[in-house]
């Protein structure tokens, strides 16, 4: 049984182990630079962005 949820944006207990990436993304957003995230499909790019934006109350 796969412990990971995939195919949708994940939150809460399913979003794990991305503290460094969250911090770096927050810093880039605060500096108002353009950001491009590159990784293979289903590596959590959308989940990462949604988590950071929800923590900063940004649209």
C-alpha angles and dihedrals in degrees: 000000000000112000092201126088114218140167094057137054108281128218142175115004092006092059106077144157101012100113096124093047092048092051093048092048091049090053092050092049091050091053089054093231124146113261131206120188115201126186138119120286118285096020093122104261094140093044091051093051093046092050094050094045093048091051091051095043091236127146 
